[in-house]
Every structure is written in C-alpha cells, then in structure tokens.
Amino acid sequence: MTTRIEIDHRKPRTGAERHPEKAHRPDNPIQRKPAWIRVKAPTHPVYHETRTLMREQKLVTVCEEAACPNIGECWSQRHATMMIMGETCTRACSFCNVATGIPRPLDADEPRRVAEAVAALGLRHVVVTSVDRDDLPDGGAEHFARTIRAIRATAPGTTIEVLTPDFLRKDGALEVVVEARPDVFNHNLETVPALYPTIRPGARYYHSLRLLDRVKQLDPSVFTKSGLMVGLGEKRIEVLQVMDDLRSADVDFLTIGQYLQPTVKHAAVDRFVTPEEFEDYAKAARGKGFLLVSATPLTRSSYHADRDFAALRAAREARLPARA
C-alpha cells in the first residue's frame, strides 16, 4: 500500500511513463464508484500546509504516489505517510500506482529530512514505508534503520510504524530493521494466495507470512500488522483463510480495504464490496483473536494510524493478566 515530490516543478509523468511495463496490456475500463467510496476534493488550508512542507523537504509520500482516497482527510490533520528510498519501484504489481523502473541511488540525507518533517508536523505517530528496492544488497533495510534512529533522535515522543517490502532473498535484512525497534512492523499480504501470480507476481505469499512470523520471534514486544485489498476476485473463504494464516503468525492488527483501480492499465475491479460485507469481515477477524481490526471500503494501511496505535496498546494491556 505516491508522486515524486520535488521543488524542481517537473511536469508530472503520464500513466505510460510511470508504468511502461503495463503499456502493452489491454485497457480495463474503470468502473463508476458507488456512493460509499466517493470522497471530496481536499480544500482545508492545513492540507496545503502539509503539502508545502513535503515539497520543501523534498520528500515522497505514499499518500500521493498511491493516489490514496484519504489524502484530503489525513493531510488536513497533518498526517502523512513518508515513502523513503525514492519514488521508483523495482517491482511491477498490477494493483499499484507507484512508478516502476530503475531507481536512483539512495539519498543519504533523507533520514534527517524525514525526521525534521516529523518534528515540524508534531506527529504523535508516523508511518514510514518505501518502494521495493530489489537492486540493493539489503533491500534498503539499513536505510529504514537509519530513518528510525533519526526520528528517535529528532522527535523522541513520536511512535514509529514501518511498512516494509518483503526483503525477498535479502538474508539478514529483516533483523536490521527489527533491531532498530520500530513500535509497529507492518507488511501487507495484499491479497489471497490464488491471486498472487496476477496481482503480486514479484512476491511470494508464504515468504511474506514467514516475514511477519519472524518479526515476533525476534522481538515479541513489537506490534505486527498486515493488510488486504478486496474486490479483486477473491472468495470469502479465501479471505478467512488468510486471517487464520496471519493469526498463526501472531499478527496483532489486520486492515482490509476496497481495491481501487488507478488507471485503465491496472488490474480491474472485480466488484465493490459493500459496507455490510466489510463489517462481516471485521466481526470474523475479531473473533479470530486480532488485537485490532479495521475493515471498511476506505481503510488503508496507514489510515488513522495514530489513533489505531493507541487502541493497539490499550487492547494489549487489556489482555495482560491482572497484577496482584
């Protein structure tokens, strides 16, 4: 679960330039969204202040790159999800709006700028994500760790959530990130196993599942989190099985949201899942033992992340045995 944010005012890249690997694909018409999906265009003055700060710091946000429908609400509350390691991804998932190609070298000063933006926004909780960087020996793990440490030094009162790639074939990378002690470790499974070949072809379902399980083995105190998109053609029984798989990995927090098609070259929406079905998923997930569940059409991995982190801590404390 973003557009290049720079001060050079370059002309935004077109869909074909952002996704050259999808140019040959037949068009998938974009369906009209139902009433429960539509959001208003952002107009709040704080939205524009947040946008200006991101550009001044030359930072990329997943809010823009992924064309998140909640950007108006979140940025109007000074909440922005930082996307580190550039705006170009080495993967080509059929659901994702992030540009694909050969990334630029890492920016060694980026962790400092992210930390300063976090402090300037006065964030209680920040989400830091990234593009996939299969070109790097550690997949960018050390850059994640440096960013976490920079935020700790500059904004010590801010809790930190990371939303990482899968670090596929990057031995030791996960350990580097966990050792930096994020408060929440998020890695999205995105969809059910049967849809991986078409929706997430560069990833492996069971590797992602093992990654989340390994986080808990390395540091049981870290909250773990994962997310799914629905409306891609998955069956209800498959979603329930993914919930069971995540609970077997002791994942604390599950998010489920509606897939929205970014362009005609992306995977088509199979259907718009109703709010009632989302509530059914939420009830099922709570019954399976997740500490926290967010399942609505507009739910995204970092939506209301600060509020949800407080709820996570409260839920964990409520489950602890009473002290004598």
Helices and strands as residue ranges (DSSP letters): H 15-18, G 20-22, H 45-56, E 60-61, H 62-65, H 71-76, E 82-84, E 88-89, E 99-100, H 110-121, E 125-130, H 141-154, E 159-163, H 173-179, E 184-186, G 193-195, H 196-199, H 205-218, E 223-230, H 236-248, E 253-258, H 275-287, E 292-295, H 305-319
